[in-house]
Amino acid sequence: MAVQSVMFQGTASDAGKSWLAAAVCRILANRGQKVVPFKSQNMALNSFITDKGDEMGRAQVFQAEAARVKPDVRMNPILLKPSTDKDSQVIVMGKVLEDMDAVSYYHFKRKLIPQIMAAYNTLATENDVVVLEGAGSPAEINLNENDIVNMGMAKMADAPVILVADIDKGGVFASIYGTIKLMSAADQQRIKGIIINKFRGDKSLLEPGNKMIEELTGIPVIGVLPMSDIDIDEEDSVSLSRKPRRKDIQKDLDVAVIDLNKISNFTDIHSLKIQPDVSVRYVLTASELGTPDLLILPGSKNTNEDLAALRKNGLADAIMRAHRDGSRVVGICGGYQILGRMLHDPTGIESPIKEQEGLGLLDTETTFNEEKTTTQAVAKRNNYILKGYEIHMGTTKLGPNATPFSTIKETNGQSENREDGAINNDGTVIGTYLHGIFDNPYWTRHLLNRIRAAKGMAPLVDTTVSISNYKDQQYEKLAQLFAQNVDMEKFDQILQDSTK
């Protein structure tokens, strides 16, 4: 059977194209079709490790989950992980190629087209439908000559495009019109529909504008999706600006997450958000921190620079004070490294900072090295089995006042027996390299109940929350939202006309 395809592009970043691609993946999977997501190039600090040890963007991971298929690095052959404002780590087919500045990568990236198309074509051969996603905006006219992710990819895949516009930011009709009219005539013809996303209010008030934009562009508005409270992983740290900064006073436990400058894999916190007794807030300044019940230092793409920033903005002292006053602390990956006594980077792998003192809450020392650890892992902590994944550059050694947090028993499907992480003598500070640590519901509830006991609260029982079941419910809600607010006859026609 010939493959069908459709591509979602946005008038800007965070317009919602990742979510709408996930919605379509679930709708088609529910119809019994074999559907997969695809994004040729992702730029994000949120990443995932497949069962083969390949690194890929998390957007295609949750889209794969929505499609009920296993994440595969072919779904995201190129991942860019920014390390500074000008430089990124370039990951091709799940493995680090090298670090490049923006200008060098701009001139280099077309050399990656054969690998992009090999990944796309094999997925297309194996499936009924490929749902593609663009990046940023297709109207970035200064970059279009070498584009491999928006209209450049749509041409290579010969895929029809649906343009997604975020009305919540304002100026939606100007952004739609400007985006379309900055394209070539051939690219404009590839756009088969417009979806307005994140609408609040009475849709009838939007109708005159929809008709005018259709007349001006010749492209139909096929849907208006309302703002929703659906809870799905975010791809980009842009979304952190919408995260709560204050505690929900109706919840028993206050969890504060330090919003690092180079925060990565903040999706690690998702499982805590769905706990019935937990309020999660994100902290930018020392004055916001206070004494939370649990303080989390998340992953970082540049641990040394984030540690230096914590000292500069006063958060380092605030974290130390919070721990002295009774906060428990968990550090994940880069956050774990920051909690140690020393960080060594003799060859400048992460930054020009060759050596600096950590916060000293754990008796550990980390030395950065060029080899990047990328594994899916299964660990054991006391009687708990912990599943997660590792993405880090650096080796951490424990001193006499720290003990291993867990023992890794399996990596990428192979038996292993090595130590992970550290815990201090009184058990109030934990560090681990395992991303997804809170996705392990029994251990997470054990930790939260220990915190409850320390506050004189009774433990919660029978409240274990499965993150996979929770996510599946959210994908169903997202699919329903799409189907109820998009003209599905027009959408299906676009898909049918794409048949190759």
C-alpha positions as CSV (number, residue, x, y, z in Angstrom):
1,M,0.0,0.0,0.0
2,A,1.3,3.5,-0.8
3,V,2.2,5.7,2.1
4,Q,0.2,8.7,3.1
5,S,1.7,11.8,4.8
6,V,0.8,15.1,6.4
7,M,3.1,17.8,7.8
8,F,2.4,20.3,10.6
9,Q,4.3,23.5,10.5
10,G,3.8,26.5,12.8
11,T,3.7,30.2,12.4
12,A,6.2,30.3,15.3
13,S,7.7,28.0,17.9
14,D,5.3,26.7,20.6
15,A,2.3,27.1,18.3
16,G,1.2,23.6,19.1
17,K,2.4,21.6,16.1
18,S,4.0,18.9,18.3
19,W,0.7,18.3,20.1
20,L,-1.4,18.3,16.9
21,A,0.9,15.8,15.3
22,A,0.5,13.6,18.4
23,A,-3.3,14.0,18.2
24,V,-3.3,12.7,14.6
25,C,-1.0,9.9,15.5
26,R,-3.5,8.7,18.1
27,I,-6.5,9.2,15.8
28,L,-5.0,7.1,13.0
29,A,-3.7,4.5,15.5
30,N,-7.2,4.2,16.8
31,R,-8.4,3.5,13.2
32,G,-6.0,0.6,13.1
33,Q,-3.5,2.3,10.8
34,K,0.3,1.9,11.1
35,V,1.4,5.5,11.8
36,V,4.7,7.0,12.9
37,P,5.9,10.6,13.6
38,F,8.9,12.2,11.9
39,K,10.9,15.4,12.4
40,S,14.1,15.7,10.4
41,Q,15.8,18.1,12.8
42,N,14.9,18.9,16.4
43,M,16.5,21.6,18.5
44,A,15.8,20.8,22.2
45,L,17.5,20.0,25.5
46,N,14.8,17.5,26.3
47,S,15.9,14.2,24.9
48,F,15.4,10.4,25.3
49,I,17.4,7.3,24.9
50,T,16.0,4.4,22.9
51,D,16.4,0.8,23.8
52,K,19.4,0.7,21.4
53,G,21.1,3.6,23.2
54,D,20.3,6.2,20.6
55,E,19.4,9.8,21.6
56,M,16.4,11.5,20.1
57,G,14.0,14.4,20.8
58,R,11.2,13.9,23.3
59,A,8.6,15.3,21.0
60,Q,8.9,12.4,18.7
61,V,8.9,10.1,21.7
62,F,5.5,11.2,23.0
63,Q,4.2,11.2,19.4
64,A,5.4,7.6,19.1
65,E,3.6,6.8,22.4
66,A,0.5,8.4,20.9
67,A,0.9,6.2,17.8
68,R,1.4,3.2,20.1
69,V,4.8,2.4,18.6
70,K,8.2,2.1,20.1
71,P,10.4,5.3,19.8
72,D,12.9,4.9,17.0
73,V,15.8,7.2,16.2
74,R,14.7,7.3,12.6
75,M,11.8,9.4,13.7
76,N,14.2,12.2,14.6
77,P,17.5,11.7,12.7
78,I,19.1,15.0,13.7
79,L,19.0,16.5,17.2
80,L,20.6,19.8,18.1
81,K,21.3,20.4,21.8
82,P,22.3,24.1,22.4
83,S,25.3,24.5,24.7
84,T,25.7,28.2,24.3
85,D,23.8,31.0,22.4
86,K,25.9,30.2,19.3
87,D,26.9,26.5,19.6
88,S,25.1,23.2,19.6
89,Q,26.0,19.6,20.0
90,V,25.0,17.9,16.7
91,I,23.6,14.4,17.1
92,V,23.0,12.4,14.0
93,M,21.0,9.1,14.1
94,G,21.3,9.1,17.8
95,K,25.1,9.6,18.2
96,V,27.1,12.7,18.8
97,L,28.8,14.0,15.6
98,E,30.5,17.1,17.0
99,D,29.8,20.6,18.4
100,M,29.2,23.3,15.8
101,D,28.5,27.0,15.8
102,A,25.4,28.2,14.1
103,V,27.1,29.4,10.9
104,S,29.1,26.2,10.4
105,Y,26.1,24.0,10.9
106,Y,24.0,26.2,8.5
107,H,26.5,25.5,5.7
108,F,27.0,21.8,6.7
109,K,23.5,20.6,7.3
110,R,22.6,19.8,3.7
111,K,25.2,17.1,3.8
112,L,22.9,15.3,6.2
113,I,20.1,15.0,3.6
114,P,21.0,11.4,2.5
115,Q,20.7,10.2,6.1
116,I,17.5,12.2,6.7
117,M,15.9,10.6,3.6
118,A,17.1,7.1,4.4
119,A,15.4,7.4,7.8
120,Y,12.2,8.8,6.3
121,N,12.0,6.4,3.4
122,T,12.5,3.3,5.6
123,L,9.7,4.5,7.9
124,A,7.5,5.3,5.0
125,T,8.0,1.8,3.6
126,E,7.1,0.1,6.9
127,N,4.0,2.2,7.7
128,D,0.7,3.4,6.3
129,V,1.1,7.1,7.4
130,V,3.9,9.4,8.3
131,V,3.0,12.5,10.4
132,L,5.8,15.1,9.9
133,E,6.5,18.1,12.1
134,G,8.4,21.2,11.1
135,A,10.5,23.5,13.4
136,G,10.1,27.1,14.4
137,S,8.6,28.9,11.4
138,P,8.8,28.2,7.6
139,A,8.9,32.0,7.0
140,E,12.5,32.4,8.3
141,I,13.5,33.7,4.9
142,N,17.1,34.2,5.9
143,L,17.4,30.4,6.5
144,N,15.2,29.0,3.8
145,E,17.9,28.4,1.2
146,N,19.3,25.5,3.2
147,D,16.1,24.4,4.9
148,I,15.9,20.7,5.8
149,V,13.1,20.8,8.4
150,N,10.2,22.9,7.1
151,M,9.3,23.4,3.5
152,G,12.6,21.8,2.4
153,M,11.5,18.6,4.2
154,A,7.9,18.9,2.9
155,K,9.3,19.0,-0.7
156,M,11.6,16.0,-0.1
157,A,8.8,13.9,1.3
158,D,6.2,15.5,-1.1
159,A,3.9,16.0,1.9
160,P,1.0,18.4,2.2
161,V,1.3,21.0,4.9
162,I,-1.2,22.2,7.6
163,L,-0.2,25.5,9.1
164,V,-0.7,25.9,12.9
165,A,-1.2,29.3,14.4
166,D,-1.3,30.2,18.1
167,I,-4.0,32.8,18.7
168,D,-3.2,33.1,22.4
169,K,-0.1,35.1,21.6
170,G,-2.2,37.6,19.6
171,G,-1.9,38.8,16.0
172,V,-3.0,35.4,14.7
173,F,-4.3,36.6,11.3
174,A,-1.2,38.7,10.7
175,S,1.0,35.8,11.5
176,I,-0.9,33.5,9.2
177,Y,-0.9,35.9,6.3
178,G,2.7,37.0,6.8
179,T,3.9,33.4,7.1
180,I,2.2,32.3,3.9
181,K,3.0,35.4,1.8
182,L,6.7,35.2,2.6
183,M,6.8,31.8,0.9
184,S,7.4,31.1,-2.7
185,A,4.3,30.4,-4.8
186,A,5.1,26.7,-5.0
187,D,5.4,26.5,-1.2
188,Q,2.1,28.3,-0.7
189,Q,0.4,25.7,-2.9
190,R,1.7,23.0,-0.6
191,I,-0.3,24.4,2.3
192,K,-3.7,22.6,2.3
193,G,-5.2,23.9,5.5
194,I,-4.9,26.2,8.5
195,I,-5.6,25.3,12.1
196,I,-5.9,28.1,14.7
197,N,-4.8,26.8,18.1
198,K,-5.3,27.8,21.8
199,F,-8.5,29.8,21.3
200,R,-10.4,31.2,24.2
201,G,-14.0,32.4,23.9
202,D,-16.9,32.1,21.4
203,K,-15.7,30.7,18.1
204,S,-18.5,32.6,16.2
205,L,-16.6,35.9,16.9
206,L,-13.7,34.4,14.9
207,E,-15.6,33.4,11.8
208,P,-15.4,36.8,9.9
209,G,-11.6,36.7,10.3
210,N,-11.4,33.1,9.2
211,K,-13.4,33.9,6.0
212,M,-11.2,36.9,5.3
213,I,-7.9,35.0,5.7
214,E,-9.3,32.2,3.4
215,E,-10.1,34.9,0.8
216,L,-6.7,36.5,1.2
217,T,-4.7,33.3,1.0
218,G,-6.9,30.8,-0.8
219,I,-6.3,28.3,2.0
220,P,-9.2,27.0,4.1
221,V,-9.2,27.2,7.9
222,I,-10.1,23.6,8.7
223,G,-10.2,23.9,12.5
224,V,-10.1,26.1,15.6
225,L,-8.9,24.3,18.7
226,P,-9.7,25.7,22.2
227,M,-7.2,26.2,24.9
228,S,-7.2,23.0,27.0
229,D,-5.8,21.6,30.2
230,I,-4.5,18.4,28.6
231,D,-1.2,17.5,30.2
232,I,1.4,16.2,27.8
233,D,5.2,16.5,27.9
234,E,6.5,19.7,26.6
235,E,9.3,19.7,24.0
236,D,10.8,23.1,24.6
237,S,11.9,25.1,27.7
238,V,9.8,28.0,26.2
239,S,6.9,26.2,28.0
240,L,8.6,26.7,31.4
241,S,7.4,30.3,31.3
242,R,3.9,29.0,31.9
243,K,4.8,26.7,34.8
244,P,3.6,27.6,38.3
245,R,5.9,29.7,40.5
246,R,3.9,29.3,43.7
247,K,2.7,26.4,45.8
248,D,-0.8,25.1,45.5
249,I,-1.8,25.5,49.2
250,Q,-4.4,22.7,48.9
251,K,-1.6,20.1,48.4
252,D,0.3,18.6,51.3
253,L,3.8,18.6,49.8
254,D,5.7,21.5,48.3
255,V,8.2,20.5,45.6
256,A,10.4,23.2,44.2
257,V,12.4,22.7,40.9
258,I,15.3,24.9,40.2
259,D,14.9,26.4,36.8
260,L,18.4,26.3,35.5
261,N,19.6,28.4,32.6
262,K,20.5,25.3,30.6
263,I,17.8,23.0,32.1
264,S,17.4,19.8,30.2
265,N,14.9,16.9,30.5
266,F,12.5,18.8,32.8
267,T,10.0,16.1,31.7
268,D,11.6,14.2,34.6
269,I,9.2,16.1,36.9
270,H,6.0,15.2,35.1
271,S,5.3,12.2,37.3
272,L,5.4,14.3,40.4
273,K,2.9,16.7,39.0
274,I,0.2,14.0,38.9
275,Q,0.7,12.9,42.5
276,P,-2.5,13.7,44.5
277,D,-0.6,15.3,47.4
278,V,2.2,17.2,45.5
279,S,2.4,20.8,44.3
280,V,5.2,21.4,41.9
281,R,6.6,24.9,41.3
282,Y,9.6,26.2,39.4
283,V,12.1,28.6,41.0
284,L,14.0,31.3,39.2
285,T,15.3,33.4,42.1
286,A,16.6,32.9,45.6
287,S,13.7,34.8,47.2
288,E,11.2,32.4,45.7
289,L,12.7,29.2,47.1
290,G,11.9,29.2,50.8
291,T,12.0,25.7,52.5
292,P,10.2,23.3,50.2
293,D,9.6,19.7,51.4
294,L,11.5,18.4,48.3
295,L,14.0,20.5,46.3
296,I,15.0,19.1,42.8
297,L,18.0,20.1,40.8
298,P,17.2,18.9,37.3
299,G,19.5,18.0,34.4
300,S,21.6,20.6,32.7
301,K,23.3,20.8,29.2
302,N,26.1,22.9,30.8
303,T,26.6,21.9,34.4
304,N,29.6,24.1,35.1
305,E,27.9,27.3,33.8
306,D,24.7,26.6,35.5
307,L,26.5,26.1,38.8
308,A,28.3,29.4,38.3
309,A,25.0,31.1,37.6
310,L,23.5,29.6,40.8
311,R,26.3,31.2,42.8
312,K,25.9,34.5,41.0
313,N,22.1,34.8,41.5
314,G,22.2,33.6,45.1
315,L,20.3,30.4,44.6
316,A,23.4,28.3,45.6
317,D,23.2,29.8,49.1
318,A,19.4,29.5,49.1
319,I,19.6,25.8,48.3
320,M,22.2,25.2,51.1
321,R,20.0,27.1,53.5
322,A,16.9,25.2,52.5
323,H,18.6,21.9,53.1
324,R,19.8,23.1,56.6
325,D,16.3,24.1,57.4
326,G,14.8,20.7,56.5
327,S,14.4,20.4,52.7
328,R,15.2,17.1,51.2
329,V,17.2,17.4,47.9
330,V,17.3,15.3,44.8
331,G,19.7,16.0,42.0
332,I,19.3,14.4,38.6
333,C,22.2,14.1,36.1
334,G,23.7,17.6,35.9
335,G,21.8,18.4,39.1
336,Y,23.5,15.4,40.8
337,Q,26.9,16.7,39.6
338,I,26.2,20.2,41.1
339,L,25.4,18.6,44.5
340,G,29.0,17.2,44.8
341,R,32.2,18.7,46.2
342,M,34.1,19.4,43.0
343,L,33.6,19.5,39.3
344,H,36.7,19.0,37.0
345,D,36.8,19.8,33.3
346,P,40.5,19.8,32.5
347,T,40.0,19.8,28.7
348,G,37.1,22.3,28.6
349,I,34.6,19.7,27.3
350,E,31.6,21.6,28.8
351,S,32.9,25.1,29.3
352,P,36.0,27.2,29.9
353,I,35.6,26.6,33.6
354,K,38.2,24.0,34.3
355,E,37.5,23.4,37.9
356,Q,35.0,24.7,40.5
357,E,33.6,23.7,43.9
358,G,30.1,22.2,43.9
359,L,27.5,22.7,46.6
360,G,29.1,20.0,48.7
361,L,25.8,18.4,49.8
362,L,27.2,15.1,48.5
363,D,30.7,13.7,49.0
364,T,31.4,13.2,45.3
365,E,33.7,14.6,42.6
366,T,32.8,14.7,38.9
367,T,35.3,14.7,36.0
368,F,34.0,15.5,32.5
369,N,35.2,13.4,29.6
370,E,34.4,13.2,25.9
371,E,32.6,9.9,26.1
372,K,28.8,10.4,26.3
373,T,26.9,7.8,28.3
374,T,23.5,7.0,26.5
375,T,21.7,4.0,27.9
376,Q,18.3,2.8,28.9
377,A,18.9,1.4,32.4
378,V,17.2,-0.9,35.0
379,A,18.5,-0.3,38.5
380,K,17.7,-1.7,41.9
381,R,17.4,0.4,45.1
382,N,16.7,-1.7,48.1
383,N,13.5,-3.6,47.1
384,Y,12.6,-1.2,44.3
385,I,13.2,-1.7,40.6
386,L,14.0,1.6,38.9
387,K,13.7,2.1,35.2
388,G,15.2,5.1,33.5
389,Y,17.8,6.3,31.0
390,E,21.2,8.0,31.2
391,I,22.5,10.9,29.1
392,H,25.6,12.4,30.5
393,M,29.2,13.3,29.9
394,G,31.2,12.8,33.1
395,T,32.3,10.3,35.7
396,T,31.5,10.7,39.3
397,K,33.5,9.2,42.2
398,L,32.1,8.8,45.7
399,G,34.0,9.8,48.9
400,P,33.7,8.1,52.3
401,N,30.6,10.1,53.3
402,A,28.4,9.0,50.4
403,T,27.0,5.6,49.4
404,P,25.6,4.5,46.0
405,F,22.0,5.4,45.5
406,S,21.3,2.3,43.3
407,T,22.9,-0.5,41.4
408,I,22.5,-0.7,37.6
409,K,21.5,-4.2,36.7
410,E,20.8,-3.8,33.0
411,T,21.7,-1.3,30.2
412,N,20.2,-1.4,26.7
413,G,19.0,-5.0,27.3
414,Q,22.4,-6.3,28.5
415,S,23.3,-7.4,32.0
416,E,25.3,-5.0,34.0
417,N,26.5,-4.5,37.6
418,R,27.6,-1.0,38.4
419,E,26.8,1.7,40.9
420,D,24.7,4.8,40.1
421,G,24.4,8.0,42.0
422,A,24.9,8.8,45.7
423,I,23.1,9.4,48.9
424,N,24.4,11.2,52.0
425,N,24.7,9.7,55.4
426,D,21.3,10.8,56.8
427,G,19.4,10.1,53.5
428,T,18.3,13.7,53.0
429,V,20.3,14.3,49.7
430,I,20.1,12.0,46.7
431,G,21.9,12.2,43.4
432,T,21.3,10.0,40.4
433,Y,22.1,9.8,36.7
434,L,18.8,8.1,36.0
435,H,16.4,10.3,34.1
436,G,12.8,9.3,34.6
437,I,13.5,8.3,38.2
438,F,10.1,9.6,39.3
439,D,8.3,7.6,36.6
440,N,8.8,4.6,39.0
441,P,5.6,4.9,41.0
442,Y,6.3,2.6,44.0
443,W,9.7,4.2,44.8
444,T,8.3,7.7,44.3
445,R,5.4,7.0,46.6
446,H,7.9,5.6,49.1
447,L,9.9,8.8,49.0
448,L,6.9,11.0,49.3
449,N,5.5,9.0,52.2
450,R,8.9,9.4,54.0
451,I,8.6,13.1,53.6
452,R,5.0,13.0,54.8
453,A,6.1,11.1,57.9
454,A,8.8,13.6,58.7
455,K,6.0,16.3,58.6
456,G,3.8,14.2,61.0
457,M,1.4,13.3,58.2
458,A,0.0,9.8,57.6
459,P,1.2,8.0,54.5
460,L,-1.0,7.8,51.4
461,V,-1.8,4.3,50.4
462,D,-3.3,2.9,47.2
463,T,-2.4,6.1,45.4
464,T,0.3,4.7,43.1
465,V,0.0,6.5,39.8
466,S,1.1,4.9,36.5
467,I,2.6,7.6,34.3
468,S,2.1,5.5,31.2
469,N,-1.6,5.1,31.9
470,Y,-1.9,8.7,32.7
471,K,-0.2,9.7,29.5
472,D,-2.4,7.3,27.5
473,Q,-5.5,9.0,28.9
474,Q,-4.1,12.4,27.9
475,Y,-3.4,11.2,24.3
476,E,-7.0,10.1,24.0
477,K,-8.3,13.5,25.3
478,L,-6.0,15.2,22.8
479,A,-7.3,13.0,19.9
480,Q,-10.9,13.8,20.9
481,L,-10.1,17.5,21.1
482,F,-8.7,17.4,17.5
483,A,-11.5,15.4,16.1
484,Q,-14.2,17.6,17.7
485,N,-12.7,20.9,16.5
486,V,-11.3,20.1,13.1
487,D,-13.2,19.4,9.9
488,M,-12.3,15.7,9.7
489,E,-13.7,15.3,6.2
490,K,-11.3,18.0,4.9
491,F,-8.4,16.6,7.0
492,D,-9.0,13.1,5.6
493,Q,-9.1,14.4,2.1
494,I,-5.8,16.1,2.6
495,L,-4.4,12.8,3.8
496,Q,-6.0,10.8,1.0
497,D,-4.7,13.2,-1.7
498,S,-1.1,12.7,-0.3
499,T,-1.0,9.1,-1.2
500,K,2.2,8.2,-3.0
